[in-house]
């Protein structure tokens, strides 16, 4: 956790997430390589075990069979038995030389084999050398030039006195020890593979929780912010024209299906251009924000309110106040009076708070929603707004169609 905390930079979370992602990928790559290495080692160890087991088993069998071949040769004194004996001895030497050469090349390859062949009481290597010396005299006998049978019988007698038993017992112990070592090593590397796989899964889980989830949240927040910006007026935080039209269209369609009426008003700040010209656009923006707050204060939260132009606002009453023309008129009169009695606040060049009185005019249309369109209703409300301006401003003109 301290590593994650050290990587996190609150000023640049994207960089922190990128670094964490790279670190996670590096860990996964390292553990994957470790997994491949252990797999390669296990396969190598299994192949090596097969070779060693084969040569140890073959050496054990040949050590036991060669005295039998010597007896056959001594009894029959023919070339076939002599060749069988020689071939068996050659095969035994091949297996013995393979094992000893591998042990000498890498003493740590198998501690049990190294011990059994050179250091234990069995001393397999010394016994094998003695074994080969004993049978060499028998093999080298000329079957046509003397009496080799006596030499062979003596060789068999010497071998059967304990040499064969000692070698076979030593090979049995060596084979069992080597198999146990191999199994333990393979188990150890299998455990490494399991641990590496588990760590990879943990890293992937951490990656999902601490990298991808924040990214998804960040993207969702960004999408939400972009959607809001696309549907919201940045200054007043009211609906922009696009969002207002979309909401008004859905409301009008629903009211049309119900056979109900709809109350729509178009409002404009009186002489707003002179405010900008006299006090500047910053004060003009403050007035617009003040009026947007007045709209929220005087209207219900479920009413549709939007800024559709510079100083032009539109409202659709969705609350109970829009159920009759009289209630709708009272609502907008209350709004007009509130604006008239509560001036906007701004700061002059010296930073002192000042009050700025302004008024608003409105055109309110109350009509059946059926077979009406948004543009048509806004057009009718705009005509009423124009009439309110002509009649002196700071008033609400109402019409029922």
Buried (B, 14 or more C-beta within 10 A) or exposed (E): EEEEEEBBEEEEEEEBBEBBBEBBEEBBEEBEEBBEBBEEBBEEBEEBBEEBBEBBBBBBBBBBBBBEBBBBBBEEBEEEBBEBBBEBBEBBBBBBEBBBEBBEEEEEBBBBBBBBBBEBEBBBBEBBEBBBEBBEEBBEBEBEEEEBBEBBBBBBEBBEEEBBEBBBBBBBBBBEBBBEBBEEBBEEBEEBBEEBEEBBEEBBEBBEEBBEEBBEEEEEEEEEEEEEEEBBBEEBEBBBBEBBBBBBEEBBEEBBEEEEBBBBBBBBBBBBEEBBEEBEEEBBBBBBBBBBBBBBEBBBEEBBBBBBEEBBBBBBBBBEBBBBBEBBBEBBBBBBEBBEEBBBEBEEEEEEEEEBEBBBBBBBBBBBBBEBEBEEBBEBBBBBBBBBBEEEBBBBBBBBE
